[in-house]
Amino acid sequence: MKGLNNLIRLHKWKLDEKRRELTDMEQMRDSFMAQRADLLEEQQREQEIAANDPNINFAYSNYAAVAKERLENMQNSISEISQKIITLKDEVSFCYRELKKYEVALDVRDKRAHLAEQRAEQKQIDDLAIDLYRRGLTS
């Protein structure tokens, strides 16, 4: 019984670790997506400023090139993290199935032990009843 409980505890720990890792990756992806949105807004503001002020217009091309590179890097990071999230979701699912397998095995074992205990109790009650019946007939 102790071995199965230890396996369940181990698989719960593994599942919790995978869930934490998945949550961290999702938060990281959300952070990159927010940074990307901020950069797009900043880029839009810079375009408007450059369009309205001819003195700043010449510097916008440098800014646009750097912003484009940053956007590409962020998009690559988001794509990599998204792939990692897919992999982690599969791992979480696998860990959950493994945990459930051991929990079901423990439940089945507990039910069998309970049934065996009930049968033993019922046998004692039946034996006592038979013994009392025999005594009633012989007296």
N, C-alpha and C positions, 0 to 999 in steps of 0.2 A: 504494500500500500504506500509505503514511504517513497519508493522509487517513482511511482506514477505521480505522486504529488510533487516531487522534485522536478520531474519532466514538465509538468504543467507550469510550475513557477518559472522554470527556465524559458519556456516558450512565451509566457506572458511578458517576461523581461525583454526577450527578443522582439516581440510585437511592439512593445512600448518604445523601444529604441528605434525601430523602423518608422513608427508613427511620428516620433520626434524629428527624425531626419527628414521625413516627408514634409512636415510642417515648416521646418527651417528652409527647405528648398522652395516651398510655395511662397513663403515670406520674402525670400531673396528674389524670386521671379517678380512678385508684386512690387518690390522696391525698384527693380530695374525698369519695370513698366511705368512706374510713377516718374522716375528720372527721365525716361524717354519722353513722356508726355510733357514734362516741364521743359525739356530741351526743345521740343517742337513749338511750344508756346514762346519760348525765348527767341527762337529762330524767326517766328512770325513777327514778334515785336521789333527785332533787329531789321527785318525787311521793311517794315513800315517806317522806321526811323531813317533808314538809308534812302528810301524813296522820297522822303520829305526833305532831307538835308543833303544837298549835293556835296558838301565838304566831307561828309562821312561816307558817301557812296563808294569811294575808291577802296576803303578798308573792308567793306562788306564781303568782297569776294574771298579774302583770307579767312574771315570768320565763317563764311558758308562752307568752305572746304574743311575746316576743322570740325564744324558742327556735323557735317555729313559723315566724316570719319567716326566721330563719337557715336552717331546714330547707328552706323553699321556695326560698330563694336558692341553696342548695347543689344542690338537685334541678334547678333551672333550669341551673345551671352544668354539672352532670353531663350533662344532656340536650344542651346545646350542644356540649360536648366530644365526646360520643358521635357526634353528627352530623358533626363535623369528622373524627373517626376514620374513619368510613365513607368520607368523601370522600378522605381520605389513603390509605386502603387501595386505593381505585380508582386513585389517582395512582401508587402504588407498583406496582400491577399493570401499568399502562400503561407506566411507565418500564422495568419488567422486560421486557415484550414488545418494546419498542423496542431495548433492549440486546441481547436474544437475536437479533433480526432482523439486527443488524450483526455479531454474533459468527458467526451462521450464514453470512452473506455472506462473511466473512473465511475461514471454514473451507472453503467451496466454492472460493473463489479460490485458497487454498493447495493444495487437492487438485488443482485443474486445473493449477496450475504444476508440482506434483510429477509429475503424469501426463505433462505435456509434456516435462519433464526426463527421465523414464524412457523415453519414446518416442525422444527424441534420442539417449540413450545406446544404446538397443537398435538404432537405425538405424546408429550408428557400429560397433557390434559386428557387425551383419549385413553392412555394407559391408566390414569387415575380413575377415570370414569368406569372403565372395564373392571378394574380392581374393586371399586365400590359396588358395582353391580353384582359381581361374584360374591362379595361378602353379604350382600342383601339376600341372595338366594340361599346361601348356606346357613344363615342364622335363623 
